[in-house]
Amino acid sequence: MISKSNEFARRVLNFPAIRPCESVSFSTLLTSLINLSHTICSFKSKTFFTNKKNTRVSIHLIETLVVFLEEIRNGSSRFEVSLSLCLSELHFIFQKIHFLLEDCVRDDSRLLMLMKSDKISSHFRELMRGIALALDVLPLSELDIALEVKEMVEFVRKQALKTGFEVEKDDRISMRRILRIIHQFEHGIGPELSDLKRVLEYLEIRSGNECNKEVKFLENEIVQECEKRDLGFLSSLMAFMIYCRCSVFLNLESSRNTTSLQQSGGGSSREMIKCLNPDDFRCPISLEIMSDPVIISTGHTYDRCSILKWFKSGNHTCPKTGERLICVDPVPNHALKRIIKQYCQENGILFGESDSPNRESTRSSSGAGSPAAEQAMKLVANFLVQKLLEGTSEEKNKAAYEVRLLTKTRISNRSCLVEADAIPPLLNLLSSIYPEAQDNAIAGLMNLSKFCRSKKIIVENGGLTLIVDVLKKGIKMESRQHAAGALFYLTSVEEYRKMIGRIPEAIPGLMELLQNGPNRAKKNALVTFLGLLMYQENHWRVLSAGLVLLLVNLLTSCEREDLISDLLAVLATLAEKLDGAMAIISADTLPIIIDILGSSNSRTAKEYCVSILLSLCINEGADVVPLLVKNTSLMMFLYSLLADGTSRSSKKASSLIRILHAFNEKSSSGSRASTIPQEQFVHVW
């Protein structure tokens, strides 16, 4: 009967309590209420960072009521009807108190709980008044219980009405100090370090990692916030905590020190996290770290957004197994979500964020959210650039890490860092002998390269050669992966496509990453190739480098549908040109493409297969069409696409079917395949 809270399903200061069913038995209701009371009393041993007096008084009153509840457990059933009314109301109120206490002890929402102290005090006041009203209906004088117990109930009722539940003096002082600092931000004034430290000490925030937890929590609140009037307030609080994270802790701890601080508690769970493969946290469809993992009926887990998109496309199969699903309702995987969240916290990854080069984060926002947040970010950007230019090696690494974090969240952050001239020192850091510093710098540059104004600055400062150098010789594989991502964003500018293609090491570096890198790196390399191929001159470069043969080899060994689709996308682009079509045919690719067309569960992969076949017919029809006609299963696959494929794939399939039929008709009339005019194979869109 106890309503189990879930930190992922419920926003703070929301209390989705459920009233007990009227048909529930008296004993069940009483037992559930006692269990819920004990759960609330267990919060005595937990740490409350703010609102300490109100929580302490509330727990004490409920602890007193437990004596009464235990007393009536074995009492007379004569008053069960009147007691049930009171107990039912108490159960409903206790659920809300339980939710409220859970929010007050969260270690990632200390700042917001402090700033919401007025609202929290009001909640405690209302809930305690509710308890007093519920106790009013008790036939207390007629109950067969000890006099001391009756007096205790009366004491609780009077205290619940009498206690003011006001904001504590120390909380109020800290709130005013924070509001004063935010006011300083609005005027572009950097606050005194001592004022920031006082606030952090009061909230018992002692490390940059704890600051980061607060930032991520506030960012999630902003994403979920529906009322625009609170967005500015939340953005200002987040800016305050980011400023604290950078200005207070950047000089005090390196990434290594942060890790040791994290290990001071919960060591066993953290050791377990280290033993896990982070690739297991990625969605098999999107390759992104899952922010909302769900399980489907085959037992496989996907990110909710990806699997729902898969289902909405008309697929009713498991993407990994191909098994047809009777039920397509995903079930939340809360245990995995907790592990992923902890992994992200311990590795400085923004939970729920995506750094994939083929899509912007859904959390990105063009605005800072409030004047205070905007000015605070400018102060932070200038501070970080100064550290990147003049700091020690350790400070430069930490500053690059902060840039990496900040540039993943908001477009306004990227703008501030570009205006503060952060790109040149980040480029200088690419030659660092320290793996973490190089990785943080290239990841920050990859995020900045999403911003239009950044691209020109990167190129004008010699960034292309430096990024390609990391792509080829990066100390960590993750750095090479980020370098490929940065190049992808830069290929959005036509001139830069030409420049990247002309760098001797660029294409070999991408091919090496594609051949030997993990799946995430392969994906980055493939989308970068797609960007480069938008410039015609790069076609012969990748062909002479042997890209087609590498793509075909990967197709035969790859088992991931998403990567297969990306491999086919590059082949489809190459097949559009005559020299690309010739290279694909020479690599004996036709049987592989036809096999994927018939066996794949991915509509996208099938569409690329048809595109490749159609392009080959257009460019090398005399050699390709006779081979396709001989494949008896191909026509069946094409007709299947007419019925079940996307609109584009069905159109392409229709064009290919017409070409094959035309060849059959000419063959049956005695015409030679070689005399078929090339225009016969031109499809109609």
C-alpha positions in Angstrom: 0.0 0.0 0.0 3.0 2.3 0.4 3.4 4.4 -2.7 7.0 3.8 -3.8 8.7 6.9 -5.0 11.0 6.9 -7.9 13.5 9.7 -8.4 13.4 9.3 -12.1 9.6 9.4 -12.5 8.8 12.1 -10.0 10.0 15.7 -9.9 11.0 17.2 -6.6 8.3 18.8 -4.5 5.6 16.8 -6.4 3.7 14.4 -4.2 1.7 11.8 -6.2 0.1 10.2 -3.2 -2.8 7.7 -3.6 -5.7 7.4 -1.3 -6.2 3.9 0.0 -9.0 2.0 -1.6 -12.3 2.0 0.3 -12.5 -1.8 0.1 -9.2 -2.3 1.8 -9.4 -4.2 5.2 -8.8 -2.3 8.4 -5.9 -4.6 9.4 -4.2 -4.1 6.0 -4.7 -0.3 6.2 -3.3 -0.2 9.7 -0.3 -2.4 8.9 0.6 -0.4 5.8 0.3 2.9 7.8 2.6 1.6 10.5 5.2 0.5 7.9 5.0 3.9 6.3 5.4 5.5 9.7 8.5 3.5 10.4 9.9 4.4 6.9 9.4 8.1 7.8 11.0 7.7 11.2 14.1 6.1 9.6 14.9 9.5 8.1 16.2 10.5 11.6 19.5 9.0 10.7 19.8 10.8 7.3 21.5 14.1 6.7 19.3 17.2 6.1 21.3 20.0 4.6 18.5 22.6 5.0 15.1 22.9 6.6 16.5 20.9 9.5 14.1 22.0 12.2 10.9 21.4 10.2 12.0 17.9 9.2 13.1 17.1 12.8 9.7 18.2 14.3 7.7 16.4 11.7 9.5 13.1 12.2 9.2 13.5 16.0 5.4 14.0 15.8 5.0 10.9 13.5 7.3 8.9 15.7 4.9 9.7 18.6 1.9 8.6 16.6 3.5 5.2 15.9 3.0 4.4 19.6 -0.7 5.0 19.1 -0.9 3.0 15.9 0.8 0.0 17.5 -1.5 0.3 20.5 -4.7 0.0 18.4 -3.3 -2.8 16.2 -4.7 -5.4 18.7 -7.5 -3.3 20.0 -11.3 -3.7 19.8 -12.8 -3.7 16.3 -15.8 -1.8 17.6 -14.6 1.5 16.2 -13.1 0.3 12.9 -15.4 2.4 10.7 -14.5 5.7 12.4 -10.9 4.7 12.8 -10.6 3.8 9.1 -11.6 7.3 8.0 -8.8 8.8 10.2 -6.2 6.1 9.2 -7.0 6.5 5.5 -6.4 10.2 5.7 -3.3 9.7 7.7 -2.0 7.2 5.1 -2.5 9.8 2.3 -0.8 12.5 4.3 2.1 10.3 5.3 2.8 9.4 1.7 3.3 13.1 1.0 5.5 13.6 4.0 7.6 10.6 2.8 8.0 12.3 -0.6 8.9 15.6 1.0 11.5 14.0 3.2 13.0 12.2 0.3 13.4 15.5 -1.5 15.0 17.1 1.5 17.7 14.5 1.9 18.7 14.3 -1.8 22.4 15.1 -2.2 22.1 16.6 -5.6 19.3 19.2 -4.9 20.7 21.0 -1.9 20.7 24.4 -3.5 17.2 24.2 -4.9 15.9 22.9 -1.6 17.5 25.8 0.2 16.0 28.3 -2.2 12.6 26.7 -2.0 12.6 26.8 1.8 9.5 29.0 1.9 7.6 26.5 -0.2 8.9 23.5 1.8 8.0 25.2 5.1 4.5 25.8 3.7 4.3 22.1 2.7 5.2 20.9 6.2 2.7 23.4 7.7 -0.1 22.2 5.5 0.7 18.5 6.0 0.8 18.8 9.8 -2.5 20.7 9.8 -3.9 17.8 7.8 -2.7 15.4 10.4 -4.4 17.5 13.1 -7.7 17.5 11.2 -7.5 13.7 10.7 -7.0 13.2 14.4 -10.0 15.3 15.1 -12.3 12.6 13.9 -10.8 10.0 16.3 -13.2 8.7 18.9 -10.3 9.0 21.3 -12.2 9.1 24.6 -14.0 5.8 23.7 -11.0 3.9 22.6 -9.7 1.2 24.9 -6.1 2.4 25.0 -3.8 3.6 27.8 -4.3 7.2 29.0 -0.7 8.0 28.3 -1.3 7.1 24.6 -4.4 9.3 24.4 -2.4 12.1 25.8 0.3 11.5 23.2 -2.2 11.7 20.4 -3.6 14.9 21.8 -0.1 16.3 22.1 0.5 15.5 18.4 -2.7 17.2 17.4 -2.0 20.4 19.3 1.6 20.6 18.2 0.7 20.0 14.6 -1.6 23.1 14.8 0.6 25.1 17.0 4.0 24.8 15.4 4.8 27.5 12.9 7.0 25.6 10.5 8.8 28.7 9.4 12.0 29.1 7.5 15.0 28.8 9.8 17.2 31.9 10.4 20.4 30.3 9.0 18.5 29.1 5.9 17.2 32.6 5.4 20.7 34.1 5.7 22.1 31.8 3.1 19.2 32.4 0.7 19.8 36.1 0.9 23.5 35.6 0.3 22.7 33.6 -2.9 20.2 36.1 -4.1 22.8 38.9 -3.6 25.4 37.0 -5.6 22.8 36.4 -8.4 22.1 40.1 -8.4 25.8 40.7 -8.8 25.9 38.4 -11.8 23.1 40.4 -13.4 25.4 43.4 -13.4 28.5 41.5 -14.6 30.2 41.6 -11.2 32.1 38.6 -10.0 31.3 37.8 -6.3 33.8 37.5 -3.6 35.3 34.0 -3.2 34.6 34.1 0.5 30.8 34.6 -0.1 30.7 31.5 -2.4 32.6 29.4 0.1 30.2 30.3 2.9 27.3 29.1 0.8 29.1 25.9 -0.2 30.1 25.2 3.4 26.5 25.7 4.6 25.3 23.3 2.0 28.2 20.9 2.8 29.3 20.9 -0.9 33.0 20.1 -0.7 34.0 19.1 -4.2 33.6 19.9 -7.8 31.9 16.6 -8.3 29.2 17.6 -5.8 28.8 20.9 -7.6 28.4 18.9 -10.8 25.6 16.8 -9.3 23.7 20.0 -8.5 24.3 21.4 -12.0 22.9 18.2 -13.6 20.0 18.1 -11.3 19.1 21.7 -12.1 19.5 21.1 -15.8 17.1 18.2 -15.6 14.6 20.5 -13.8 15.0 23.1 -16.5 14.3 20.5 -19.2 11.1 19.4 -17.4 9.9 22.9 -16.4 6.6 23.8 -18.0 6.1 27.2 -16.3 8.3 29.8 -17.9 8.3 32.0 -14.8 10.6 29.4 -13.1 13.0 28.9 -16.0 14.9 32.1 -15.2 15.2 31.2 -11.5 16.4 27.7 -12.2 18.9 29.0 -14.9 20.3 31.5 -12.4 20.8 28.8 -9.8 22.5 26.6 -12.3 24.8 29.4 -13.3 25.6 30.1 -9.7 26.6 26.4 -9.2 28.7 26.3 -12.4 30.5 29.5 -11.3 31.2 27.8 -7.9 32.4 24.6 -9.6 34.9 26.6 -11.7 36.1 29.4 -9.5 36.2 27.6 -6.1 37.2 24.1 -7.0 39.2 24.4 -10.2 42.3 25.4 -8.3 41.7 23.0 -5.4 41.3 19.6 -7.1 42.4 17.8 -10.3 40.3 15.2 -11.9 42.3 12.6 -10.0 41.6 14.2 -6.7 37.9 14.4 -7.6 37.9 10.7 -8.2 39.4 10.0 -4.8 36.8 12.2 -3.1 34.1 10.3 -4.9 35.5 7.0 -3.6 35.3 8.1 0.0 31.8 6.7 0.2 29.9 3.9 -1.4 33.2 2.2 -2.4 31.8 -1.1 -3.3 29.2 0.3 -5.8 31.9 2.5 -7.4 34.2 -0.5 -7.8 31.4 -2.4 -9.4 30.8 0.6 -11.8 34.5 0.4 -12.8 34.2 -3.2 -13.8 31.3 -2.6 -16.1 31.8 -2.0 -19.9 30.4 1.5 -20.7 29.4 0.2 -24.1 26.7 -1.8 -22.3 25.1 1.6 -21.4 24.6 2.5 -25.0 21.4 2.0 -26.9 21.9 -0.7 -29.6 19.9 1.6 -32.0 21.4 5.1 -31.4 24.8 4.1 -29.9 24.1 6.9 -27.3 24.4 6.4 -23.6 20.8 5.6 -22.6 19.0 8.3 -20.5 15.8 6.3 -20.2 16.5 2.6 -20.7 13.5 0.3 -21.3 13.1 -3.4 -21.8 11.0 -5.0 -24.5 9.5 -8.5 -24.4 12.6 -10.2 -25.9 14.5 -9.1 -22.8 16.7 -6.6 -24.7 17.1 -3.0 -23.5 17.0 0.2 -25.6 16.7 3.9 -25.0 13.0 4.7 -24.9 13.2 7.4 -27.5 15.0 5.1 -30.0 12.8 2.1 -29.6 9.6 4.1 -29.8 10.9 5.7 -33.0 11.6 2.2 -34.3 8.0 1.1 -33.5 6.5 4.2 -35.0 8.3 3.5 -38.3 6.1 0.4 -38.6 8.6 -2.1 -37.2 7.1 -4.7 -34.8 10.3 -6.7 -34.3 13.2 -6.6 -31.9 16.0 -4.7 -33.6 18.7 -7.1 -32.3 17.0 -10.5 -32.7 14.5 -9.8 -35.4 11.9 -11.6 -33.3 8.3 -10.4 -34.0 6.8 -8.8 -30.9 3.3 -9.5 -29.7 3.5 -6.5 -27.3 5.3 -3.3 -28.1 4.9 -1.6 -24.7 8.4 -1.1 -23.2 9.0 -1.5 -19.5 11.3 1.0 -17.6 14.6 -0.5 -16.5 15.1 1.5 -13.3 18.0 -0.5 -12.0 20.1 0.1 -15.2 19.1 3.8 -15.2 20.5 4.2 -11.7 23.8 2.5 -12.7 24.1 4.7 -15.8 23.4 7.8 -13.8 26.1 6.9 -11.3 28.5 6.0 -14.1 27.9 9.4 -15.7 28.4 11.3 -12.4 31.7 9.5 -11.8 33.0 10.2 -15.2 31.9 13.8 -15.7 29.3 12.9 -18.3 26.1 14.9 -18.4 23.4 12.3 -17.8 21.0 12.2 -20.7 23.3 14.2 -23.0 24.4 13.1 -26.4 27.7 14.0 -28.0 27.1 12.2 -31.2 28.2 14.2 -34.3 25.0 13.4 -36.2 22.6 15.2 -33.9 22.3 18.0 -31.5 21.4 17.4 -27.9 17.7 17.8 -27.3 18.6 19.7 -24.2 20.4 22.4 -26.1 19.0 25.9 -25.8 19.9 29.0 -27.7 19.4 31.2 -24.6 21.1 31.4 -21.3 17.8 31.4 -19.4 18.2 34.6 -17.4 20.3 37.8 -17.4 22.2 36.5 -14.4 23.0 33.2 -16.1 24.2 35.0 -19.2 26.5 37.3 -17.3 27.7 34.5 -15.0 28.6 32.4 -18.0 30.7 35.3 -19.5 32.6 35.6 -16.2 33.1 31.8 -16.2 34.3 31.8 -19.8 36.9 34.5 -19.1 38.1 32.7 -16.0 38.5 29.4 -17.9 40.4 31.0 -20.8 42.8 32.7 -18.4 43.5 29.3 -16.8 44.0 27.7 -20.3 46.5 30.4 -21.1 48.4 30.9 -17.8 47.6 28.0 -15.6 49.6 25.0 -14.6 49.3 21.8 -16.6 46.8 20.5 -14.1 44.8 23.7 -14.2 44.8 23.7 -18.0 43.4 20.2 -17.9 40.7 21.0 -15.4 39.8 24.2 -17.4 39.5 22.1 -20.6 37.3 19.6 -18.8 35.0 22.5 -17.7 34.9 23.8 -21.3 34.0 20.2 -22.4 31.1 20.1 -19.9 29.8 23.5 -20.6 29.9 23.3 -24.4 27.7 20.1 -24.3 24.7 21.9 -22.6 23.8 25.2 -24.2 24.5 27.1 -27.4 24.8 30.3 -25.3 27.8 28.6 -23.4 29.5 28.0 -26.7 28.9 31.6 -27.8 30.4 32.9 -24.5 33.5 30.7 -24.8 34.1 31.7 -28.4 33.8 35.4 -27.5 36.3 34.8 -24.7 38.7 33.4 -27.3 38.8 29.9 -25.9 39.6 28.1 -29.2 43.3 29.0 -29.6 44.4 27.8 -26.2 42.3 24.6 -26.7 44.1 24.0 -30.0 47.4 24.5 -28.3 46.4 21.8 -25.7 46.0 19.2 -28.5 49.7 18.7 -28.5 49.8 17.9 -24.8 51.6 14.8 -23.7 48.9 14.3 -21.0 46.1 12.0 -22.3 43.3 13.6 -20.3 44.3 17.1 -21.2 44.3 16.2 -24.9 41.0 14.4 -24.7 39.3 17.2 -22.8 40.6 19.7 -25.3 39.5 17.8 -28.5 36.1 17.0 -26.9 35.6 20.7 -26.1 36.6 21.6 -29.6 34.2 19.0 -31.1 31.4 20.6 -29.1 32.4 24.1 -30.1 32.6 23.1 -33.8 28.8 22.6 -33.7 28.6 26.4 -33.3 28.8 28.3 -36.7 31.1 31.0 -35.6 33.6 28.5 -34.1 34.3 26.8 -37.4 36.1 29.8 -39.0 38.1 30.5 -35.9 39.3 26.8 -35.7 40.4 26.8 -39.3 42.0 30.3 -39.2 44.1 29.1 -36.2 45.4 26.1 -38.0 43.0 23.8 -36.3 42.4 21.4 -39.2 45.9 20.1 -39.2 46.0 19.8 -35.5 42.7 17.9 -35.3 43.8 15.6 -38.1 47.0 15.0 -36.1 44.9 13.9 -33.1 42.7 11.7 -35.4 45.8 9.9 -36.5 48.0 9.9 -33.4 45.7 10.7 -30.5 46.9 9.2 -27.2 43.4 7.8 -26.4 41.0 6.2 -28.7 38.3 8.5 -27.4 40.4 11.5 -28.5 40.6 10.1 -32.1 36.8 9.6 -32.0 36.2 13.2 -30.9 38.6 14.4 -33.6 36.5 12.6 -36.2 33.4 14.2 -34.7 34.9 17.7 -34.9 35.9 17.1 -38.6 32.3 16.0 -39.3 30.9 19.3 -38.1 33.6 21.2 -40.0 32.6 19.4 -43.2 29.3 21.4 -43.1 31.3 24.2 -44.8 32.1 23.5 -48.4 35.5 25.1 -48.4 36.5 23.1 -45.3 35.5 19.8 -47.0 38.1 20.6 -49.7 40.7 21.6 -47.1 40.2 18.4 -45.0 40.3 16.2 -48.1 43.6 17.7 -49.2 45.3 17.0 -45.8 47.3 13.8 -46.5 46.6 12.1 -43.2 42.9 12.9 -43.0 41.4 10.1 -45.1 43.9 7.4 -43.9 43.2 8.5 -40.3 39.4 8.1 -40.7 39.9 4.7 -42.4 42.1 3.5 -39.5 39.5 4.7 -37.0 36.8 2.9 -39.1 38.8 -0.3 -39.2 40.1 -0.5 -35.6 38.0 1.8 -33.5 35.0 0.8 -31.3 31.5 1.1 -32.6 31.2 4.8 -31.5 34.4 5.7 -33.3 33.3 3.8 -36.4 30.0 5.8 -36.4 31.9 9.1 -36.2 34.2 8.1 -39.0 31.3 7.1 -41.3 29.4 10.3 -40.9 32.6 12.3 -41.5 33.1 10.4 -44.7 29.6 11.3 -45.7 30.4 14.9 -45.0 33.6 14.8 -47.1 31.8 13.1 -50.0 29.6 16.1 -50.5 32.7 17.5 -52.3 33.2 15.7 -55.6 37.0 15.8 -55.6 37.0 13.7 -52.4 35.3 10.8 -54.2 38.5 9.7 -56.0 40.5 10.3 -52.9 38.6 7.8 -50.8 38.3 5.4 -53.7 42.1 5.4 -54.2 42.6 4.9 -50.5 40.6 1.7 -50.7 37.5 2.8 -48.8 35.1 0.6 -50.7 36.9 -2.7 -49.9 37.1 -1.7 -46.2 33.3 -0.9 -46.2 32.5 -4.2 -47.8 34.7 -6.1 -45.3 33.0 -4.4 -42.4 29.6 -5.2 -43.9 30.4 -8.9 -43.8 31.6 -8.8 -40.2 29.3 -6.2 -38.6 26.3 -7.4 -36.6 24.8 -4.0 -35.5 21.9 -2.8 -37.6 22.7 0.9 -37.1 26.3 0.6 -38.2 25.3 -1.5 -41.2 22.9 1.3 -42.2 25.8 3.8 -41.9 28.1 1.6 -44.0 25.5 1.3 -46.6 24.9 5.0 -46.6 28.5 5.7 -47.6 28.4 3.0 -50.3 25.1 4.5 -51.6 26.8 7.9 -51.9 29.8 6.4 -53.7 27.6 4.5 -56.0 26.1 7.7 -57.4 29.3 8.4 -59.3 30.6 6.2 -62.1 34.0 5.5 -60.6 32.4 4.6 -57.3 30.0 2.2 -59.0 32.9 0.5 -60.7 34.8 0.1 -57.5 31.7 -1.4 -55.7 31.2 -3.9 -58.6 34.8 -4.8 -58.6 34.6 -5.6 -54.8 32.0 -8.2 -55.6 29.5 -6.4 -53.4 26.2 -7.3 -55.2 25.6 -10.6 -53.3 26.2 -8.9 -50.0 23.8 -6.1 -50.8 21.1 -8.5 -51.9 21.6 -10.6 -48.8 21.2 -7.6 -46.5 18.1 -6.5 -48.5 16.5 -9.8 -47.8 17.6 -10.4 -44.2 17.8 -7.0 -42.5 15.0 -5.8 -40.2 16.0 -2.2 -40.7 14.0 -0.1 -43.2 16.8 2.3 -43.5 19.3 -0.4 -44.4 16.9 -1.8 -47.0 16.4 1.7 -48.5 20.2 2.1 -48.9 20.5 -1.3 -50.5 17.9 -0.4 -53.1 19.6 2.9 -53.6 22.9 1.2 -54.2 21.4 -1.3 -56.7 19.6 1.4 -58.5 22.7 3.6 -58.8 24.7 0.6 -60.1 22.1 0.0 -62.7 22.2 3.6 -63.8 26.0 3.8 -64.0 27.0 0.3 -65.0 23.7 -1.1 -66.2 25.0 -3.3 -69.0 27.1 -5.3 -66.4 24.9 -5.1 -63.4 21.4 -5.7 -64.7 22.0 -9.2 -66.1 23.5 -10.3 -62.8 20.5 -8.9 -60.9 18.0 -10.6 -63.2 19.7 -14.0 -62.5 19.0 -13.6 -58.7 15.6 -15.1 -58.4 15.0 -13.9 -54.8 15.7 -10.2 -55.6 12.4 -9.5 -57.2 10.6 -10.9 -54.2 12.5 -8.6 -51.9 11.7 -5.6 -54.1 8.0 -6.4 -54.2 8.0 -6.8 -50.4 9.4 -3.2 -50.2 6.5 -1.9 -52.3 4.1 -3.1 -49.6 6.1 -2.6 -46.4 8.9 -0.1 -47.2 9.1 3.6 -46.7 7.7 5.9 -49.4 11.2 6.6 -50.7 12.3 2.9 -50.7 9.1 1.8 -52.4 9.7 4.4 -55.2 13.2 3.2 -55.7 12.1 -0.4 -55.6 9.5 0.4 -58.2 12.1 2.0 -60.5 14.4 -1.0 -60.1 11.6 -3.4 -60.9 10.9 -1.5 -64.1 14.5 -1.7 -65.1 14.6 -5.5 -64.5 11.3 -6.0 -66.4 12.5 -4.0 -69.3 15.7 -6.1 -69.5 13.6 -9.3 -69.4 11.3 -8.0 -72.2 14.3 -7.1 -74.4 16.0 -10.4 -73.7 12.9 -12.4 -74.6 12.6 -10.5 -77.9 16.2 -11.4 -78.7 17.9 -8.1 -77.8 21.3 -8.2 -76.4 21.8 -6.8 -73.0 24.8 -4.8 -74.1 22.7 -2.8 -76.6 20.3 -1.5 -74.0 20.7 2.3 -74.0 22.0 3.8 -70.8 18.9 6.0 -70.4 16.9 2.9 -70.0 18.2 2.6 -66.5 17.5 6.2 -65.5 14.8 6.0 -62.8 11.9 8.3 -62.3 11.6 9.8 -58.8 
